[in-house]
Amino acid sequence: QVQLVVSGGGLAQPGGSLRLSCTASGISFSFYKMAWYRQAPGKQREMVAQITADRRTVYSDSVKGRSTISRDNSEKKIFLQMERLSPEDTAVYYCNAVLQTRTHWGQGTQVTVSS
């Protein structure tokens, strides 16, 4: 059974930082392209950052320069470190795993940026 368990969400201050983690099980993790998505109220889900099996990264314009996605294949984890948070980063964040035609989603975690 495939599971992607997300942790690290919650309330953050504007200008602050946040680190999300996603732990995978039931998949050959090192082969998967992993990604973080988010969905704000009333908006479509959007890709925030992705990291391929060979560790190439892509970021959305909205987080580029202030976010870092990384992976630990030995622990089957990915991370998203976000800096200089703003209220526009408020959303439910999801972990995603893709390999060819196989796609898996984790449960979302709420991130709220507010003073």
C-alpha positions in Angstrom: 0.0 0.0 0.0 1.4 3.4 -1.0 1.5 6.1 1.6 2.8 9.6 1.4 2.6 11.1 4.9 3.1 14.9 5.1 4.1 16.8 8.2 5.2 20.2 9.2 2.3 22.4 8.4 0.7 24.9 10.7 0.7 28.6 11.5 3.6 30.7 10.4 4.4 34.4 10.7 4.8 36.6 7.7 8.5 36.8 6.9 9.1 33.5 8.7 10.1 30.1 7.5 8.6 26.7 7.3 9.8 23.2 6.6 7.5 20.5 5.2 8.3 16.8 5.1 6.8 13.9 3.2 7.6 10.3 4.0 6.9 7.7 1.4 6.2 4.0 1.8 5.2 1.3 -0.6 7.0 2.7 -3.6 10.5 2.4 -5.1 11.1 5.9 -3.9 14.5 6.6 -5.5 13.0 6.2 -9.0 10.1 8.6 -8.5 9.9 12.2 -9.4 8.6 13.9 -6.3 6.9 17.2 -6.0 5.0 19.6 -3.7 1.7 21.1 -4.8 -0.5 23.6 -3.0 -4.1 24.7 -3.3 -5.4 27.9 -1.9 -9.1 28.5 -1.2 -10.9 29.2 -4.5 -7.8 28.4 -6.6 -6.6 25.5 -8.6 -3.9 23.2 -7.3 -0.5 24.3 -8.5 2.9 22.8 -8.5 5.3 24.5 -6.1 8.5 22.5 -6.5 9.6 19.2 -8.0 12.7 17.1 -7.8 13.5 14.3 -10.2 15.2 11.0 -9.5 18.5 12.5 -10.5 17.8 15.5 -8.3 17.0 18.1 -10.9 14.7 20.7 -9.4 12.1 23.0 -10.8 10.3 25.8 -8.9 7.2 27.8 -9.5 7.8 31.5 -10.0 5.9 32.2 -6.8 8.5 30.4 -4.6 11.6 30.5 -6.7 14.5 32.0 -4.8 13.1 31.5 -1.4 12.3 27.8 -1.3 14.4 24.6 -1.5 13.1 21.1 -2.3 15.4 18.2 -1.3 15.2 14.5 -1.0 16.7 11.8 1.1 16.4 8.5 -0.7 17.7 6.5 2.3 14.8 7.8 4.4 12.3 7.9 1.6 11.6 11.6 2.3 11.3 14.9 0.6 11.4 18.3 2.2 10.3 21.8 1.3 12.0 24.6 3.0 10.3 27.9 2.5 11.6 31.3 3.6 10.2 34.8 3.6 6.6 33.5 3.9 3.7 35.8 3.0 0.0 35.4 3.4 -0.1 34.4 -0.3 1.6 31.2 0.7 -1.5 30.1 2.7 -2.8 26.9 1.2 -3.1 23.2 1.7 0.2 21.6 0.7 0.4 18.2 -0.9 3.1 15.7 -1.6 3.1 14.0 -5.0 5.0 11.1 -6.5 5.1 10.2 -10.2 6.8 7.4 -12.1 5.7 6.9 -15.7 1.9 6.4 -15.5 1.8 6.0 -11.7 0.8 9.0 -9.6 0.3 9.1 -5.9 -0.8 11.8 -3.6 -0.3 12.4 0.1 -2.8 13.9 2.4 -2.7 17.7 2.5 -1.3 19.8 5.3 -2.6 23.2 6.0 -0.1 26.1 6.0 -1.5 29.4 7.2 0.7 32.5 7.1 -0.8 35.2 9.4 0.2 37.5 12.1 
